[in-house]
Amino acid sequence: MTSTLERSSAGSASRGRRVGTARLDLVATLPVAALTAALWAVAVGTVVIGGLVTVAWAVGTRGDDSVSTALQASGVVWLLAHHAPVVTANATVTLLPLGLVALPLVLLFRAGRWAARITGTTAFPDAALLVIASTAAYSALGLLIAQLSSISGAGVPDLEALGWTALVAAIGLSAGVSSGASLRTRLLGRVPAALTRVGIGVVAGGAALVALVALVAAAAVLARWSTVTGLSHQAAQGPWDALGLFLLSLAYLPNMLIWTLSYVAGPGFAAGGGSTIDPFTTSGALLPGIPILGAVPSSPPAFAPLLLLIPILAGVVSAVIVRRRVESASVAQQVWSHLGSAIVVGLATAWLCALSGGALGAARLADLGPHVKAVGLAVTVLIAVGSLATTALIHFRPTSQIPDRSSG
């Protein structure tokens, strides 16, 4: 009996020492891993963007500029990829391509996943500490790049560089660390059923809305293809200019989709000079000569108001998916889930609208993009109408009783 207790005590002490040693190893490796992950993400991102900018500098009209000019411009473009505004002598450029944000987010996700795996992080506090340390290192490097970079006197303010790089880093690293530490499964297991239904509705409704809006945007470009290509030929005189314009259009593609969503939701978007483009009125706005804006019709077509059915149809899809995935939910639970989903999608839409608009310069280019609050509210109401109407039709549709003739 005594020997058994002694072996048990020795085993517990041994396990305690192993846990303590593992904890010390984690504490020792976490700062190194966080710094390494931040350095890797910054290095790869600046190399990729710097390579593209240097090639553009080499094939373009360089004038008296040296290669150092291209390197400084690469730093500004890297910060621009984090949605940090660029300040010039005459204006602040805030209408930035959302497509570029994908590059740092992907790199940060991979860096965070590597850091979580190399440190053996499995607990939530350790994961949070890893994200905070990596974000601090990444944003500090972003601040350093902002101080060293400029394009013809234009640059990114230090505070803006610090804030936007920290925000993007926190998002990308959080996703990567949670993946590398296998935290997502445990997080999803703790989510209440009510929030799960809301999440299903958000994913289903949001995906349907994006797909339908993308179809509308493609149809608009095809319908006015000659105008779009004409503006493109005016903006790009040679093959290298055409290639650069094509890549820039791809970078602004998410912005175009969000603007299209603001149009089909009803409030529309500001076209500069106080004018608005929406499905109901003819503003007579003189749009900037940006090729992709050639897809905007000069006057709303007769069927334009019917485009409001697109968010309603997204709400229908959301309601159907929620009903199929959560059959045990009562009518009241489904109603609250649909309302919650519509509010979340509306808030996300408003946030994206705020990111997709801004200024490209002064005068007519000082106010471009969706009306944030109006679009968010319109999307919320239309999706809620579609989902609630579908639920009402499913649960309260009239049914006929067929008598059983086999009995009696």
C-alpha positions, 0 to 999 in steps of 0.5 A: 500500500505504501509503495503504491502511494509512493509510486503515485506521488512520484508519477504526479511529481514527474508529470508536474515537472514535464508540464512545468518544463513544457510551459517554460519552453513555450514561454521561451519560444513564443516571443521568438516565434512571434517575431519570426512570424511577423518578419516573415510576413513583412518580408514576403509581402514587401518582396512580392509588392516590391518586385511588381513595383520595380518591374513597373518602374523598369518598363515605364517612363522612369525620367531621372528617378533611380531604383531607390524611388521604386523601393520607396514606392514599394513601401507605400504600396505595401502600406496601401495594401493594408488600407492605410490612406496616402496623403499627398500635397493636395488631398488624401487618397482613401478610396483604396483597392480592397483586393490588395488586402488579400495578400497580407491576410494570406501571409499573416494567416500562414505565419500565425498557423506556423507560429502556433504549431512551432510553439505547440500552442493549444490554450486560449491564453497562449494563443491570445498572447501569441497574436498580441506579440506578433501583431505588435511586431508587425505593426512596428515594422509597418511604422518603420516602413512608413517612415522610410517610404514615399512617392513623389512626396506622398506618404502614409502618416505614422499613426495611420500606418501603425493602426491599419497594419495592426488591424490587418495583422490582428485579423490574419494572425488570429485566424492563423493561430486558431487554425494552427492551435486547433481552437476553431473546433473547440470554439464552435463547440461552445457556441449556443444553438441560437448563435449557430442558427444565426451563423448559418443564416449569415453564411447562406444569405451572405453567399447568395447575396455575393453570387447574385450581385456578381452576376449583376455586375458582370451583366452590367459590364457586358451590357456597356462593354464598348464604353468600358473598353473605350475608356480603357484605351484612353487610359492605357496607350501601350501594352504595359499600361494595359497590363497595369490597368488590368491588374489595377482593375482586379485589385478594385474588383471587390470595391466594384462588387460592393458598389453594385450591392449598394445600387441593387439595395436602393440607396446607390453610391456617390459619384462625386460632386454631390451626385448619386447613382441609384435605380430610381433617379437620373442624376445626370452625374459626370462620372470620373473617367475610370474604365470600370465606371463605364458600366454605370448606365447613364440613366436607370433602365426600366427594370432597375427597381426590380433589382431590389428583389436580389437582397430579398431573394438572398433572404429567401435562400437564408431562410430555406437553408436555416430550416433544412439545417436546423429542423428542430427549431420552432417558428419563434426561434427561426424568426429571431434567427432570421432577424439576427442574420439580417442585422449581421449581414447589414452591419457587415455590408455597412462596414464593407461600404465604408471600406470601399469608398473614399476619395481619389483626389480633390473636387469631383474625386473627393467623395466616391462610394456607397452611402454607408448607413442607408445601404446597411439599413436597406440590406438589413430590411430587404433580407429580413423581409425575404427570410420572414416571408419565406418562413411565414409561407412555409409554416402557415400555408393552407393545407388540405386534409385527405380522408382515409377511405381504407378505414370504416 
